[in-house]
Amino acid sequence: MRNRFKKIISTVLALVLSGTMLISAPISVRADSSIVDKAITWAMKIANDNSHGYSQVNRWGPDYDCSSFIIQAFKNAGADIDTSKVSYTGNMRSYFTTHGFIWIPWSQIGDKSKLIRGDILLCEGVHTELYIGNGQLVGAHTDYGYPQPGDQTGKEISVTSYYYSSSQPWGGVLRYSGNVASNSCDCSTSYAGTYVVNTDDSSLIMRSGHGTGYSIITTIPEATEVKVTKGNGSWAHVEWNGYSGYCSMEYLKKKYNNPKGTIDSISGGVGSVDVRGWAFDSDDISTSIYIDVYIGGPAGSGVPCHTIVANGYRPDVNKVYSVGDNHGYSEKIYTDYTGLQSVYVYAINIGGGENVFLGTKQVNIEENTEITDGWHEESGSKYYYENGNKITGWKKIDNKWYYFENNGILQNSKWIKTSNKWYYVDGSGVMQTAKWLKLNDKWYYVDGNGVMQTGWQKLSNKWYYFNTSGVMQLSKWLYINNKWYHLDANGVMETSKWISGTYYVKANGTMAVSEWVDNGKYYVDADGKWVKGAKK
């Protein structure tokens, strides 16, 4: 259904029809409601209980398939869900959008950065998952060849990292809103920017509120540029030609900018090339962009790429463009190329634009006949020489630890295993110490000696649990040494509180069983469940 101003019928009729053809969305989105919290808690408990597995035959408990798992999670959480009327991924969208959820097309989501906790990712007729935050999904997947009841592998119903499949793409997101109507848009400025109307030769309606029930202010022609100040993935607040109102984001395409920059100078030296200039991307002026330099040929010709960062002090650039003082680059690049060589420089785009070719210059590079101690770059790899020899293994240089392979090449952006302990070196090759690391949407912690931590760790007076791979666990129950513990969405062990209104974890984090809790006011049974009405 398209929200378009049809030119082939009368103006009045077109406006009436267009008002009914927009995606209908409840007005107030409250994704962090107690409904969402309860749904996620139930889903995580099922995923961590191997008595529940995957089945398309017995799919409403104790086993579930992908759709019944999500449907049951929100029904148990108290959402207005009737399982006799919604049963699979093919009718979830039509049912959920009339029972407290809005539909956001994937064209307005794009990737996990626009997802919020509690979003239902849906490939209609195929599959669905529940987004629980921190780049993770929970869902029912397959029986992995074990049709018997329960989870035989620990993976049938489980938590996975966010993924997108081109063969089974997400069509959109069902986001919980409740049924509260108001004219206040729960919008984010993360959607702000310049957009282009994309309605296939028709006009886009602007309304007084973010819903089809609001009055029409005006229409905006196809291919017109408009300013979006905020949005929620389904609707956007738009300013255009003196008008201000709401438009469907289904027909707005964000306009991205390409980087802007220049080369001040390129000069050759002894075994090196010096490059200097500035560059920035107006899509995100707070972020320093990368500059790729190729010696001996352009990008794609097979010569090594030397990447530097445009984060140097350049107040002159800020004076002209008002983008901040730190967008300059000035770097000496070591190379084993000699003689007359062409140097090509590119500014690397942030967001949806394209990389920009800044220019090229031919320079003379003199051969370096001496191998001096210190850092050297050869064919795109970095080495460190000492007494004329390449260093291998761990080496402390300028109070930082680096790791070199047996061939002397500096290692970077990877885990290094030494003496059965794991260490991480960053993009510059520096070993990381006493810090949190977020890698591939998973959190790790390395101690003051750089060693990756596992098991229980007390950090900043809070307890966290890391599995044997070093990954911090979150939003789940843990069964350790015959005790149950619960971790919140940030991975922190919860204490002295009720979980899902049913289970109680004590001051030491263990789930209470067969005892009075919460200052002796309530009783929980042998399974840890609150016994309503229990008396001493």
N, C-alpha and C positions, 0 to 999 in steps of 0.2 A: 504494500500500500504506500503510495507516495503523496507527500504533502506538497502539491504543486498547483499553481494558478493556471488552469487550462485555458488556452487562448481560443479554443474552438467552440466554447460555449459562452453564454452571456456573463458579464462581470459579476452580477449579483449571485447567480447560481454557482459560479466558480468559487466564490468566497465561502458559500455555505458548504459545498462539497469538500473543499480543502480543509475546512475546520473539522470534518469528521474523518479525514484520511491520514492525519498525523498519528504517530505512535502514541497511544494513550499512556500517561504516566502519573501515578500518584504524586502529590505535591511535595510532601516532606519525606526525605530519605533518612532513615535512622539505622544505618548498617551496624552500628555498634550497640544495638539494643540488647536487652536481656534475652530476647528470642534468639538472636544470633549466637550469643555466648552459650546458651543452653544447647543449641543445635550442635555447635562445635564440640562442646564438652561430651555430649552423648556420642558423637561420631568418633572422637578420639578414644573414648572408653571401649567402644566396640572394636576399633582397629587394634587396640592393645590387648584384646581378649581373644585368644585363638580358639575359643569354643564357637566363635562366629566366623563363617567362611563365605565363599562366593557360591551362589546357586541361582539359576534362572528358573528352577522348578519350585523349590521351597524358598521363596524370595522375600517373605515378610517376617522372617525370624524363625529360628535363630540365625539363619543364613540370609544374605541379601545379594541382589545384583546392583549395578551402578545406580539405577534410578530409584529403586525401592529404598536403598540406603539413604539417599539424600532426602527423599520424600518423608521417610520415617523420622529422620533427624529433626526436621522442622515441625512435623506433627507432634512429636514428643516434647518439643520445646514450647509448644503452645500456639504455634501459628495456625491460622484458619485453613487447615488442610483436611480434606475428606479423601481417604485412600480408596474409596469406592468410585471416585470420580477422576482421579489422576493416578496413572499406573505405569507410565513409561516415558522415555525421553521424547517421544513423538507428541505427547500432549502436555508436557510439563509447562512449556511456555504459555500456551493458551489458558491453562488453569491458574498457574501462579500469578500471572499478570492481572487476574481479577480477584486475587486473594492476598493482597498486601505486598506484592513485588512489582518492580519496574523492569522492563527489558531494555538493555543497552546493547546496541549492535557492536560487533567486534571491531568495526571500522572506527568506532569512537574509543575503543580500549587499546587495541594495537599490540600491547605487551603487558607484562606483569606490573609495570610501574603505575598503571592506572587502576589496578585491582585493589579492592579494600577487603578487609577481613569479613567473611561471611558471604562473599560473592559465589554464586553457583555458575560454573562454566559449563556451557551446554553446546554439544554438537547434536542437533536434533535428529532423533531416530537412531543415534549411534552410541553416544557416551556422555557422561556428566561427572564432574568432580566438584568438591567444595574447597574454596580457597581459605586457608586458616591463617594467612599472614606469613611474613618473613620468607616469601618465595616458596611456600609449601602448599601442597594439596593433600586432601584425604579423600579416599574413594574406594569403591569395590571394583576390582579389576578383572580377574578371571580365576578359574579354579586350578590352573596350572597342571591339569591332568589328574587332579584328585577330586572326583565327584562326591566323595563321602562328606557328611556334615562336618563343619568346623574348618579351621584354617590349618592345613597340613604343612604349609611352607612359611607362614608368617608374612606372606606378601599378598594373599588374596584380598584382604581388606587392610589397607596400610597407608602410611604417609609417604608421599613422593615429592621430589622437587618439581617445581612448575615446569610444564613442557607445552609445546605447540607442535602439532602434527599436520603437515601440509596435505596428507592423505585423508585425515579426519579433522579438519580445522574447527576451532571453536567458532560458532556462529554468533555468539553473544553471551551476555551475562544477565542472570536474574539476580537483582539486588533487593534485599528486603527493605520495605519502607513503612510497613504498617498501613493503617487506613486513615491517617490524620491529614486533613486538607487544610492548607494555609497558603498564603501567597509569599512565604519566605522560602527562597531557593537554597537548599543545602548544597551550595556550589563551592568550587575550589578555583582559586586564581591560577592553578597549574595549567588550566586550559586557555589562559589568556594569550592573546596574540592576534596577528592578522590572518584572516581566513578569506577564502574565495567561495562564493555561492556556486554550488555544483548540482543543478537540478535538471539537466538535460533540456535546455532551451525553455524552461518554464520559470516562473517567479516564486520566490520563497516568502512565505507569510511571516510577518513579525506580529507577536501577540503581547497583550498587556501582562501576561503571566506565563509560567512554564507549564502549560497544559492546553489541550485542544478546547477546553471549555472557556478559555479567556477570550476577550474581544480582540478583533483584528485592528492593529494600528496602521499597518501599511504592507506593501509587498516590495521585495527587493529583486531586481532583475538578475538573471543568470549571468555568471562570470564577474559579478561585482565584488570588489574587495570591501570587507567590513571589519570592524574592530570588535573582538570578543574580550570582555573584561573578566568573565568567570563562567564556569559551566559545571555540569555534573555527569557528563558523558552522554546524556540524552537530550538535554536542553542547554542553551547558552544565552547569556545576557549579551545582547548585541547593540552596538552604537553605529549608526549610519545616517549620513545626510541630515543630521539634526534630530533624527528619531532615536529612541531608546526603548528596547523591549526584548522579548524572548523569541528565539527561533530554534527549530529542531536541528540538532547537531548532525543528523543523518545526511543533511544536504550542505554541510559546511566542510570545506577541505582546508586544513591549515597551510599557510604559505610560509615556507622556510627561506632563510637567507643564506647565501654562500659567504664564506670567509672573505675578509678584506685585508690586504696587506701589501708589502713591498719588500724589495731587496735593496738595502743600502750599499752593500759591497760584497764581493766575492774575490778572494785572493789566494794564490797558491804559495806554499812554503816547502820546507824540508819534510817530506813524507806526510804532509798535511794540507788541509784546505780550511780557510777561515771564512765564515759566512756571517753576515750581520743584517738585521732588518726588523720588521715588526709585522704582527698579524693578529687578528681577533675575529670572532664570529658573533655577530649581533644577536643571534638566537640565544646566546648565554654568555654575556660579557664578563660574568664572574668566574668563568672557567678559562684557564690558559689552554690554547689549542696546540696541537703537535705540528711540527714542521718536518717534512720528509725531504732529505737531501740525497741525491743520486750522483755519484761520480763515475764518469765514463759512459753514460747513456741515460735516457729518460726512464721513467717508471714503466715497468713491464718489459724492459729489455734484458732482464736477467742480472743486471749489476746489483750489488748490495745496497740496501736502503739504510741510511743513517737517520735516526729519528731524534730530534731535539725538541725542546719545549719553549714556546714563546711566553716566558714569564719574567723577563728582565725589565728593569726600571726604564720606562719611556714616558716621562711626563709630557713630552711634546705631542705624542699621539693622543693622550687624554685631552689636551688643550683643544685639539681639532675635533675629536669625535666623542668626547665625554664618555669614555668607556673604562676609566681607571688607568693607573700609572704602570701596570705590570703586564704589558703585552709585547715586549721586545725580545729578540733573540740575538745572541752573539756567541758563537761556538767555534772551537778549533776541532776539526774532524781529522783523525789520523787514518791514513790509507796506505796500501801497498801499491796503488797505481802511481805511475811516474810519467813525466813528459807532459805534452799538451793534452789536457783532458777537459771535456765539457761537463759542467756542473749544473744540475737541474734542481729547482727548489719548488716545493708544493706546500700549500696550506691545507691542513686536513680538517674537514667539515665536522661540526657538531650538529646533531639533529637530522633534519630531512633534506638538507641542501646537498651540494656537490663539492668535492675537493677543487681547489683553485690552483692553477699553474702560475706561480709568481714570476718565473723567468729562468733564463739560463745564461751562462757565461763560460768562455773557454779560458783556462788558466794553465800555467806551467807549474808542475809539481816536481821538485828536485828529489832525487833518490837519497834516502837516509842510509848511509853506509855503515853507521854505527848502531848497534843495539844497546841503547842505554837502559839502565835499570828504571823500573816504573811501569806505568800503564802503556799498552800498545794496542792498536786495533788493526787487525789483518783480515781482509775478506769478510768484513761484517761481524767478526767475533772479537771479543776483548781478551787480552792476556796480561799477565803481570810478570815482569822480568826481574830477577835478582841474581847478581853476579853473572849476567849474560845468559841465564837459563830461565825457562818458563816455570813458574810456580804451579804445583799441583796440590790437591787436597785443600784443607782449611788454611787460611792465611789472614792474620790480623794486620790491616793496613789503615793507618790514621785512626786507630781506635775503633775500627769497624771490622767485623768478620766477614770474609768472602769464601766461596768454595769454587775450586777449579777442578775440572775433570782431568783424567789421566793424560789427555792431549793438551792440557793447559787452558782450555776454553772456560771462561767465567760462566757460571750457571746463574740463571735468574728466573724469577717468577715460578718457583717450583719447590717441592719438598725434597730435602736431602736426608737420607737415612745413614746414620753413623753409629756404630756400636749399639744397634737395636733401639736407637732413639731418633726421633724425627725432628728436623729443623726446617724453617722456611726462610728462603731468600727472596727479597722483593724484586721489582723490575730493574733495579740498579745492581742487584746481586748482593745486597747487604742482608746479613742474617738478622731476623727480627727478634726482639727480646721484650719480655714483660709487657705484652700487649694483646689485645683482641685482633683477630684476623677474620675478615669476611671474604670467603673464597667460594665462587660458584654458588652464591646465596646460602652458604653454610658458615656457621661461626665456629672458630677454633680459638684456643688460648695457648700462648707460649710463655714460659716462665722467664725469670731473669737470666737464665743460662741459654735461653732460646729453645728449650725442649718442649715439644707439643705435649699438652696435658690430657690425661684420660681419667675416667672415674669421677668421684666427687671432688670438687675444688671450691674453696671458700675465697671469693674475690670481692673486695670492697664490702666485706661483712655480709655477703649473700652467698648462698650455696647454689652451685650449678653442677650439672652432670654431663660428662663428655663420654661418648661411647668409645669402643676400642679403636675406632678410626679417628678419634679426636673431635668428632662432630658434637657440638652442643645440642642437647635434646630440649625440646620445648613443647608446650601444650599437650602433655601426655602423662599417663600414669606409668610409674616404674616399679617393678617388683624386684627388690634387691635384698638378699639375705632374709627371706621370708617376711619382708615388710613392704608395704605399699607406700609410695611417695607420689606427690603430684607437682608437676612443673607448670608454671604459667606460660603465657605467650612469649615472654622474654627469657624463658629458660630458668627463672628463679624458683627454687624450691619453696612451696607455699607452707605456711605455718599458722597454727591457731585460727583456722577459718573453715567454713563450710564450703565444700566443692559441689556444685550443681544442686545445692540445697538438700543433699542427701547424705554425703559422706563428710566426715570431719577429720582434718589433719591436725595433729597436736603441735606443741611448741617445738618439738624435735623433728617435725616434718612427717612422722609416721602416721598412717591412717589408723584411727581408733577402731578397735573391735571389741565387742562384748563389754562395754563400759559406759559410764556416765561421762558426758563431755560438756564443754562450754560452761564451765563453772558449775557442773553438776545439774544443769537444767534439762538435758536431753540424754536419751539412751540410744546407742547404736548396737546392732546385733552382730553375730559372728562374721557376717559378710561386710560389716562396716556401715550398713544402711540404718538411717534414722528410723526408730520405732515410734510412730506417732501415738501420742497418748500414754506412753509408758510412765509408770509411777514407781517411786521407790518403795 
